[in-house]
Amino acid sequence: MPANSWPEEDSYQELDPFNSLLSDLSVDEESVLETDPVSLTSRFQGRRRKAALVLTVVWSGTIALHLVSWASIFILGLTTILGFHALVVVFTKSRRYPKEIKGDLPSVSVLVAAKNEEAVIAKLVKNLCNLEYPGGQYEVWIIDDHSSDSTPNLLAELEQKHAQLKVLRRSAEASGGKSGALNQVLPLTKGDIVAVFDADAQVTPDLLQQVIPLFQREKVGAVQVRKAIANAKENFWTKGQMAEMALDTWFQQQRTALGGIGELRGNGQFVRRSALKSCGGWNEETITDDLDLTIRLHLDKWDIECVFHPAVQEEGVTSAIALWHQRNRWAEGGYQRYLDYWDLILKNRMGWRKSWDLLIFMLIMYILPTAAVPDLLMAIARHRPPMLSPITGLSVTMSMVGMFTGLRRIRQDQKFSPSTYFLMLVQTLRGSLYMLHWLVVMSSTTARMSVRPKRLKWVKTLHTGNGE
């Protein structure tokens, strides 16, 4: 599946307060970011220098471990700590969520930023405009980001058929990509809860009735539903993405049950309006608005819940090249949030549980893959096993356990037979092989960010409407 480019400007002189609520933050010292546009922009600069520093520290530290006598003791101790944490994660009981809302139902605004989506836009609108929600207290906004195909004409026709549908058409001069589109439409919306979907999303009619009750806990600022791959049966890559999403949702459920961090995934995210305003809206200076918003919500003392059911169906990429482009963007966006907010994270603004969870996640998902390259080179040069093998083995084992358990939770209403367990085992083994691409993606992304200037180019997947 090819990818379209949705390029953004490489830099911003100032953030337009109308298009970016980031400039509306409180001047209180407890605010997450600075209110001065110049100071705010400077927070997102210097990423290359910071990434180079991280790369230097990780590489030099890994090489040093091969040269000191006590390295094996250090690695064994670190593996033991991570092992205990892994056991706690595995055996923690996931949270039980309320099924019904007590009192008045909050209104909901469903938002979709669309650019050249003629293949899927009609199916999307029909799906979202037929959701079941008592009182019909929801609206659907499609932001047409200056599409050059037949998307504008299709939306004009769809507006006449669906009362809930409203369309905002952006001009050619509009900036900010998806974040800019969402920020621009937000003042026009009315919902207490803001839901964001991609243009290829498909959901069950009872989606809102299942998700909105989770907001009854006052600290819940957002909810992310599981992303399911609609074309999962197509090939090795889509089957791997299906297993990956099961692992991701399981991991997040366990992390949140421990008081750790839940994360947004863009498609199928629900955000409390007051939480969105308090942390400044969507950041137009990042290529992964969902990961950036995740950090700012937690820094602003909000929780994010993640659920297996209901799920949002989306098209998975079907080729290695498309996957490479997509995951490089995800990896770079993941790095950007650490580079942008490192000082606030170190100040323990989120609390020790979330800070510890974020540290472990960063170590396993970012530092370990980056260290794998010098570790392997030193191992070859010194004719010895890689120093980080115990941690890598623990990480792979944890991934397989989580993937198998996640696949099992997806089938919660089905009867389990020996053949079912065998199928899940095959899916887990195949998914684990597929997940090895993250080692290459993460290590290469760190190196690239260290030598190349900051880029704000959002590359979107071309949706074909071929998902089941």
C-alpha positions in Angstrom: 0.0 0.0 0.0 1.7 3.3 -1.1 1.9 6.3 1.1 1.0 9.9 0.2 3.0 12.8 1.5 1.2 15.5 3.5 4.0 18.0 3.9 4.1 20.7 6.5 6.3 23.8 6.8 9.8 23.0 8.2 9.6 25.7 10.8 7.2 28.2 12.4 8.0 31.7 13.5 5.0 31.9 15.7 2.1 29.8 16.7 -1.2 31.3 15.7 -3.4 31.4 18.8 -6.5 30.6 16.8 -5.1 27.5 15.2 -3.2 26.3 18.2 -4.6 26.2 21.7 -1.1 25.6 23.0 -0.8 29.4 23.4 -3.8 29.5 25.7 -2.1 27.8 28.6 -2.3 29.3 32.1 0.6 31.5 33.3 0.5 29.6 36.6 3.8 27.9 37.4 2.0 24.6 37.4 1.2 24.9 33.7 2.7 22.3 31.4 4.2 24.6 28.8 5.2 28.3 28.5 2.6 30.7 27.2 5.0 32.9 25.3 4.9 31.8 21.6 8.6 32.3 21.2 9.4 30.3 24.3 6.9 27.7 23.3 8.5 27.3 19.8 12.0 27.1 21.4 10.9 24.1 23.4 10.5 22.1 20.1 13.8 23.3 18.7 17.2 21.7 19.3 15.9 18.2 18.8 18.9 17.2 16.6 21.4 18.3 19.3 19.5 16.5 22.0 19.2 13.3 19.8 22.9 13.5 19.1 23.6 13.7 22.9 21.4 10.7 23.5 23.0 8.7 20.8 26.5 9.6 22.1 25.7 8.6 25.6 24.0 5.3 24.7 26.8 4.2 22.3 29.6 5.3 24.5 28.0 3.7 27.6 27.4 0.4 25.7 31.0 0.3 24.5 32.2 1.1 28.0 30.3 -1.9 29.4 32.4 -4.2 27.2 35.6 -2.7 28.7 34.9 -2.8 32.4 35.1 -5.8 34.7 31.9 -5.2 36.6 29.7 -4.9 33.5 28.2 -8.4 33.9 27.1 -7.6 37.5 25.5 -4.4 36.4 23.6 -6.1 33.6 22.5 -8.9 35.9 21.2 -6.4 38.4 19.4 -4.3 35.8 17.9 -7.5 34.3 16.7 -8.5 37.8 15.0 -5.2 38.4 13.3 -5.3 35.0 12.3 -8.9 35.6 10.6 -8.1 38.9 8.8 -5.2 37.1 7.8 -7.6 34.3 6.3 -10.0 36.7 4.3 -7.3 38.4 3.0 -6.2 35.0 2.0 -9.7 33.9 0.1 -10.6 37.1 -1.6 -7.3 37.7 -5.4 -7.5 37.3 -6.7 -5.1 34.7 -9.3 -2.6 35.7 -13.0 -3.1 35.6 -14.8 -0.3 33.7 -18.4 1.0 34.3 -21.0 -0.1 31.7 -23.6 2.6 32.2 -23.6 6.3 32.8 -25.2 7.7 36.0 -26.9 11.0 35.5 -26.9 13.2 32.3 -25.1 12.0 29.2 -22.2 14.2 28.1 -22.4 15.5 24.5 -19.8 14.2 22.0 -18.1 15.8 19.0 -16.6 13.3 16.6 -13.7 14.7 14.5 -12.0 13.4 11.4 -9.3 15.3 9.5 -9.4 14.2 5.9 -7.2 14.9 2.9 -7.8 13.1 -0.4 -10.0 10.4 1.0 -12.5 9.8 -1.8 -12.1 6.0 -1.4 -13.3 5.8 2.1 -15.1 9.1 3.1 -18.6 7.9 2.2 -18.4 4.7 4.2 -16.8 6.6 7.1 -19.6 9.2 7.2 -22.4 6.6 7.0 -20.7 4.7 9.8 -20.2 7.6 12.2 -23.6 9.2 11.5 -25.4 6.0 12.5 -24.0 5.6 16.0 -26.4 4.7 18.8 -26.4 7.4 21.5 -29.4 8.2 23.7 -30.8 11.6 22.8 -28.6 11.9 19.8 -26.2 14.2 21.7 -23.4 13.9 19.3 -22.1 15.7 16.1 -19.7 14.6 13.4 -17.2 17.1 12.0 -15.2 16.3 8.9 -12.3 18.7 8.3 -11.5 18.7 4.6 -7.8 19.8 4.5 -7.9 21.2 1.0 -8.4 17.9 -0.8 -7.5 17.8 -4.5 -9.6 14.7 -5.4 -13.4 14.3 -5.3 -13.6 14.4 -1.4 -15.1 17.9 -1.3 -17.9 17.0 -3.7 -18.7 13.8 -1.9 -18.8 15.7 1.4 -21.2 18.2 -0.1 -23.6 15.4 -1.1 -23.2 13.7 2.3 -24.1 16.9 4.2 -27.5 16.8 2.6 -28.1 13.2 3.7 -26.9 13.3 7.4 -28.2 15.8 9.9 -25.2 15.2 12.3 -22.6 15.9 9.7 -20.8 19.2 9.5 -17.9 20.0 7.2 -15.1 22.5 7.7 -13.1 23.3 4.5 -9.6 24.5 5.0 -7.8 26.8 2.6 -4.6 26.0 0.7 -2.7 28.3 3.0 -3.8 26.5 6.2 -0.8 24.9 8.1 -0.3 22.4 10.9 -1.4 19.2 9.1 -3.8 17.0 11.1 -3.1 19.0 14.4 -3.8 22.3 12.7 -7.1 20.9 11.3 -8.2 19.6 14.7 -7.2 22.9 16.4 -9.1 24.9 13.8 -12.4 23.0 14.1 -12.3 22.7 17.9 -13.8 26.1 18.7 -16.8 25.3 16.4 -17.6 22.0 18.3 -19.9 21.6 21.3 -19.1 18.2 22.7 -18.0 17.7 26.3 -16.0 14.7 24.9 -14.0 15.0 21.7 -13.5 11.8 19.7 -10.9 11.7 16.9 -10.8 9.1 14.1 -8.9 8.5 10.9 -10.7 8.5 7.6 -10.5 4.7 7.2 -12.1 4.1 10.6 -15.0 1.7 11.1 -16.7 1.2 14.4 -19.7 -0.6 16.0 -23.0 1.3 16.5 -22.7 1.1 20.3 -19.2 2.6 20.4 -20.2 5.8 22.3 -22.4 3.8 24.8 -19.4 1.6 25.7 -16.7 4.3 25.8 -18.4 7.4 27.4 -19.1 5.7 30.8 -15.4 5.5 31.4 -15.3 9.3 31.8 -17.3 9.1 35.0 -14.0 8.9 36.9 -13.0 12.6 37.1 -9.3 12.0 36.6 -9.8 10.3 33.3 -8.8 12.8 30.6 -8.9 10.5 27.7 -9.7 7.0 26.5 -8.1 5.0 23.7 -9.9 2.1 22.1 -8.0 -0.8 20.6 -7.0 -0.5 16.9 -8.0 -3.6 14.9 -6.6 -4.3 11.5 -9.5 -4.6 9.0 -7.4 -6.3 6.3 -5.4 -8.5 8.8 -5.7 -11.7 6.6 -4.0 -10.1 3.6 -0.4 -10.9 4.2 2.5 -11.3 6.7 2.7 -7.6 7.4 -1.0 -7.1 8.2 -1.1 -10.3 10.3 1.8 -8.9 12.2 0.1 -5.6 12.8 -3.0 -7.4 14.2 -0.8 -9.2 16.8 1.1 -6.0 17.5 -2.1 -4.1 18.3 -3.2 -6.8 20.7 0.2 -6.6 22.4 0.0 -2.8 22.5 -3.5 -2.7 24.1 -2.6 -5.4 26.6 0.6 -3.6 27.6 -1.3 -0.3 28.1 -4.1 -1.9 30.1 -1.5 -3.5 32.5 0.5 -0.2 32.8 -2.6 1.8 33.6 -3.7 -0.8 36.2 -0.4 -0.2 37.9 -0.9 3.5 37.9 1.4 3.9 34.9 0.8 5.6 31.6 -1.8 4.9 29.0 -1.2 6.3 25.5 -3.2 7.7 22.7 -3.0 6.2 19.3 -4.6 8.8 17.1 -7.4 6.7 15.6 -10.1 6.0 18.1 -9.1 8.4 20.8 -11.6 10.2 23.1 -10.5 13.3 25.0 -12.4 15.2 27.7 -12.7 18.8 26.4 -11.6 20.4 29.7 -8.5 18.2 29.7 -7.7 19.1 26.1 -8.0 22.8 26.9 -6.0 22.6 30.1 -3.0 21.1 28.3 -3.2 23.2 25.2 -4.9 21.4 22.4 -3.0 19.6 19.7 0.7 20.4 19.1 1.4 21.5 15.5 5.1 21.2 16.0 5.2 17.4 16.1 4.7 14.6 13.6 2.8 12.4 16.0 0.1 14.6 17.6 -1.3 11.6 19.6 2.0 10.7 21.4 2.7 14.4 22.1 -0.8 14.9 23.6 -0.3 11.8 25.7 2.6 13.3 27.5 1.0 16.7 28.0 -2.2 15.1 29.5 -0.2 13.1 32.0 2.0 16.1 32.8 -1.3 18.0 33.5 -2.3 15.2 36.0 -4.9 13.5 33.8 -5.2 9.7 33.3 -5.7 7.8 30.0 -7.6 4.5 29.9 -7.1 1.9 27.2 -9.7 -0.7 26.3 -9.9 -3.8 24.2 -13.6 -3.5 23.5 -14.9 -1.8 21.5 -12.3 -1.5 18.8 -11.9 0.7 15.8 -11.2 -1.0 12.5 -8.5 0.5 10.3 -6.5 -0.5 7.2 -3.1 -1.9 7.9 -0.2 -1.2 5.6 0.5 -4.0 3.2 4.1 -3.7 2.2 7.5 -3.5 4.0 8.2 -0.1 2.4 4.9 1.5 3.6 5.5 -0.1 7.1 9.0 1.4 7.2 7.8 4.9 6.4 4.9 4.7 8.9 7.0 3.2 11.8 9.8 5.7 11.2 7.3 8.5 11.7 6.0 6.8 14.9 9.5 6.3 16.2 10.6 9.8 15.5 7.4 11.2 17.1 8.0 9.0 20.1 11.5 10.3 20.5 10.3 13.9 20.0 8.2 13.8 23.2 11.1 12.8 25.3 13.4 15.4 23.8 10.7 18.2 24.1 9.5 17.5 27.6 12.5 15.8 29.3 12.9 18.6 31.9 9.2 18.4 33.0 9.4 14.6 33.2 12.6 14.7 35.3 10.8 17.1 37.7 8.4 14.2 38.4 5.4 16.3 37.3 3.4 13.1 36.6 4.1 11.4 39.9 6.6 8.7 40.7 4.4 5.8 39.4 4.0 7.3 35.9 7.6 8.6 35.8 8.9 5.1 36.7 6.6 3.5 34.1 7.8 6.0 31.4 11.4 5.3 32.3 11.0 1.5 31.9 9.1 2.0 28.6 11.8 4.3 27.3 14.6 1.9 28.3 13.0 -1.1 26.6 11.5 0.6 23.5 14.1 3.2 22.7 17.4 2.8 24.6 17.8 -0.9 24.2 17.3 -1.0 20.4 19.7 2.0 20.1 22.3 0.2 22.2 21.9 -3.1 20.2 24.2 -1.8 17.3 27.3 -1.0 19.4 26.7 -4.0 21.6 26.7 -6.3 18.6 29.8 -4.7 17.0 31.7 -4.9 20.3 30.6 -8.5 20.7 32.0 -9.4 17.3 35.2 -7.5 17.8 35.8 -9.1 21.2 34.5 -12.6 20.2 32.0 -12.7 23.1 28.2 -12.8 23.4 26.4 -9.4 23.3 26.4 -7.8 26.7 22.8 -6.9 26.6 21.5 -10.4 25.8 19.8 -11.0 29.2 17.8 -7.8 28.9 17.0 -8.5 25.2 15.8 -12.0 26.1 13.6 -10.6 28.9 12.1 -8.0 26.5 11.3 -10.6 23.8 9.8 -13.0 26.4 7.7 -10.2 27.8 6.5 -9.3 24.3 5.5 -12.8 23.5 3.6 -13.2 26.8 1.8 -9.9 26.3 1.0 -10.7 22.6 -0.5 -14.1 23.5 -2.6 -12.7 26.3 -3.7 -9.8 24.2 -4.8 -12.1 21.4 -6.7 -14.1 24.0 -8.5 -11.0 25.3 -9.6 -10.1 21.8 -11.5 -13.4 21.8 -13.2 -12.8 25.1 -16.6 -14.1 24.0 -15.4 -17.1 22.2 -15.0 -20.7 23.4 -11.4 -21.9 23.6 -10.3 -25.2 22.2 -6.9 -26.7 21.7 -7.0 -25.6 18.0 -7.8 -22.0 19.2 -4.8 -22.0 21.5 -2.6 -23.4 18.8 -3.7 -20.7 16.4 -2.9 -18.0 18.9 0.5 -19.5 19.5 1.2 -19.4 15.7 0.0 -15.8 15.6 2.3 -15.0 18.6 5.3 -16.6 17.0 4.7 -14.8 13.7 3.9 -11.5 15.4 7.2 -11.8 17.4 9.1 -12.3 14.2 7.4 -9.3 12.7 8.2 -7.2 15.8 11.9 -7.5 15.1 11.5 -4.6 12.6 11.3 -2.3 15.6 15.0 -2.9 16.4 16.0 -1.6 13.0 13.5 1.3 13.0 14.4 2.5 16.5 18.2 2.4 16.1 18.1 4.0 12.7 15.7 6.7 13.8 17.9 7.8 16.6 20.9 8.0 14.3 19.0 9.9 11.6 17.6 12.4 14.1 21.1 13.1 15.3 22.4 14.2 12.0 19.5 15.5 10.0 17.6 18.8 10.7 14.3 18.8 12.4 11.5 17.8 10.0 7.8 18.4 10.2 6.6 16.2 7.4 3.5 14.1 8.1 3.3 11.1 5.8 -0.1 9.5 5.8 -1.1 6.1 4.5 -3.1 6.1 1.3 -6.5 4.5 2.2 -8.0 2.3 -0.4 -11.2 1.1 1.2 -10.2 -2.5 0.7 -10.4 -3.5 4.4 -13.0 -6.2 5.3 
